[in-house]
Amino acid sequence: MTLARIRRRWRARPPRRSAALWALWMALDLLPRPWAEEILAGLFMIVGLARPGRRRAALAWARAQRAPHPWWLAARVCGYLGRWVARMRTLGFRRPEDLRANVVLEGGEHLAAVRGAAILLGFHLGPHGAGDLTLRVIGVPVTFVGWTDRAAVLGRWADEWRLRGAASALLRGRAERALDGRALHGP
């Protein structure tokens, strides 16, 4: 990675993101996949078990599952959030094709059967903020409605990513409340 590209990525940091966290994202993104995911899972596991409130909640959930080793299950639940964050940030993926090779679309026939626009609610079962990008990479046209800081993240990506992750008509910052409903008729 060139010094100019590192500077461009650093300048893309949103003001609300801490400099230390942004430097961590940049460093983890240099690692081959899935190292960043494994490191973040470990960090989130440690932090989750170190915080009394999270530890109690994770252990209560693990015991409710009747896990033979509730501490281990609680630790893995805390670590899952780190995996989620790594996937949301697509850490370690160099090209859209790398992401496409790691995605399995189940139920694609339902999307193909829709004539015109459809509304997909959620992406709550996976990394939020990346569901629309993943669908775009596999060829599904998407208009994202909601908040994301993708504009800042795009600074780290090559041009081929920017084309996939470009902001759609309904993409808004948190402060913006007005949405133009005309964009719901299709991307």
ZAMARGU-4260 file (C-alpha; in steps of 0.2 Angstrom, whole numbers, plus 5000, padded with zeros to 4 digits):
<rodrens>
0) 5000/5000/5000 | 5007/5017/4995 | 5009/5031/5007 | 4997/5042/4997 | 4984/5029/4999
5) 4987/5027/5018 | 4985/5046/5019 | 4969/5046/5009 | 4962/5032/5020 | 4967/5042/5035
10) 4958/5058/5029 | 4942/5048/5026 | 4940/5045/5044 | 4923/5052/5050 | 4925/5065/5064
15) 4915/5054/5076 | 4927/5039/5074 | 4942/5039/5086 | 4959/5040/5079 | 4965/5024/5088
20) 4950/5014/5082 | 4952/5020/5064 | 4971/5016/5065 | 4966/4998/5071 | 4953/4996/5056
25) 4967/5001/5044 | 4980/4989/5052 | 4968/4975/5053 | 4962/4977/5035 | 4980/4974/5029
30) 4980/4957/5036 | 4974/4942/5025 | 4957/4936/5028 | 4951/4929/5040 | 4965/4935/5052
35) 4956/4952/5056 | 4940/4943/5060 | 4949/4931/5072 | 4958/4945/5081 | 4942/4955/5083
40) 4933/4940/5089 | 4947/4938/5102 | 4947/4956/5107 | 4928/4957/5109 | 4928/4940/5119
45) 4940/4948/5131 | 4931/4964/5132 | 4914/4956/5134 | 4919/4945/5148 | 4929/4959/5157
50) 4913/4970/5157 | 4902/4964/5172 | 4885/4968/5163 | 4890/4959/5147 | 4898/4945/5156
55) 4882/4942/5166 | 4871/4943/5151 | 4881/4931/5141 | 4882/4919/5155 | 4864/4920/5159
60) 4860/4916/5140 | 4873/4902/5140 | 4865/4894/5155 | 4848/4895/5148 | 4854/4885/5133
65) 4859/4872/5145 | 4877/4872/5138 | 4889/4860/5146 | 4902/4873/5147 | 4893/4890/5149
70) 4908/4900/5151 | 4915/4894/5134 | 4898/4898/5126 | 4897/4915/5134 | 4915/4919/5128
75) 4910/4914/5110 | 4894/4924/5110 | 4905/4939/5115 | 4917/4935/5101 | 4903/4934/5088
80) 4901/4953/5089 | 4919/4955/5084 | 4916/4943/5069 | 4901/4953/5065 | 4911/4970/5065
85) 4924/4962/5054 | 4912/4956/5041 | 4902/4973/5042 | 4918/4982/5038 | 4923/4968/5025
90) 4940/4967/5033 | 4952/4957/5023 | 4942/4957/5007 | 4953/4964/4993 | 4941/4963/4979
95) 4922/4961/4977 | 4926/4944/4969 | 4934/4939/4986 | 4917/4943/4995 | 4907/4935/4981
100) 4917/4919/4984 | 4912/4919/5002 | 4893/4922/5000 | 4879/4909/4998 | 4862/4917/4993
105) 4848/4906/4999 | 4830/4910/4993 | 4837/4919/4977 | 4822/4913/4968 | 4811/4924/4978
110) 4821/4939/4973 | 4821/4934/4955 | 4802/4931/4955 | 4798/4949/4960 | 4793/4961/4946
115) 4799/4978/4949 | 4804/4984/4966 | 4803/4975/4983 | 4807/4980/5000 | 4818/4969/5011
120) 4818/4973/5029 | 4832/4970/5041 | 4849/4963/5038 | 4847/4961/5056 | 4853/4943/5056
125) 4870/4947/5049 | 4882/4962/5049 | 4871/4978/5047 | 4878/4990/5035 | 4885/4977/5023
130) 4870/4968/5018 | 4866/4979/5004 | 4884/4979/4998 | 4884/4960/4998 | 4868/4959/4988
135) 4876/4971/4975 | 4892/4961/4974 | 4881/4946/4969 | 4871/4956/4957 | 4855/4961/4966
140) 4851/4979/4963 | 4848/4988/4980 | 4843/5005/4986 | 4849/5006/5005 | 4837/5016/5016
145) 4845/5021/5032 | 4861/5027/5040 | 4879/5021/5036 | 4896/5028/5036 | 4900/5019/5020
150) 4907/5035/5012 | 4921/5036/5025 | 4924/5017/5023 | 4925/5018/5004 | 4941/5028/5005
155) 4950/5012/5009 | 4943/5003/4994 | 4949/5002/4976 | 4938/5009/4962 | 4930/4992/4959
160) 4923/4993/4977 | 4917/5011/4975 | 4906/5006/4961 | 4898/4992/4971 | 4896/5003/4987
165) 4891/5019/4979 | 4878/5029/4989 | 4860/5026/4983 | 4846/5039/4982 | 4840/5036/5000
170) 4856/5034/5009 | 4856/5048/5022 | 4867/5053/5037 | 4860/5052/5054 | 4856/5071/5055
175) 4845/5070/5039 | 4827/5065/5041 | 4819/5068/5025 | 4818/5054/5012 | 4813/5055/4994
180) 4800/5041/4992 | 4802/5041/4973 | 4818/5031/4975 | 4808/5016/4982 | 4802/5012/4965
185) 4819/5004/4961 | 4837/5007/4961
</rodrens>
